[in-house]
């Protein structure tokens, strides 16, 4: 795009400084882990969101796809990602980008917890997680123990809200 004009500065948008110990952050238990909304779509005018994820052994979402890009950077541990039925292991220090619309899921198949950052562009996944997950007290809080009925209710809520957040759950 040669000679494209840069829009003027928007003084209504402010600096966002994400601090994981900020008590105003949303922490939610979802997909067996605890996710922290570090930078929300509201703070970026919908351009992206940044989510800190703690994924215990065995944790991870079911197969799904969505119409936005999703990038993961592993900070600690390792996680297996399956994209279009191809499995790859991502380890601490590595980054993986999931193309929009690609069927995928991830699972911590290892015996150590994993910690990663997830950026979604554009934003929206942050709101979905807050609406679907259970609020917890902090980034290291354990997910609540749910009854079978409560687990089914969370799965139904996730399925019901998925389309509103440009997501399709690929659960048989």
PyMOL commands that set and color helices and strands:
alter all, ss='L'
color gray80, all
select helices_A, chain A and resi 41-44+125-132+148-165
alter helices_A, ss='H'
color red, helices_A
select strands_A, chain A and resi 26-30+33-39+49-55+64-66+69-76+78-83+86-91+95-98+104-107+114-121+134-135+167-169
alter strands_A, ss='S'
color yellow, strands_A
deselect
rebuild
show_as cartoon
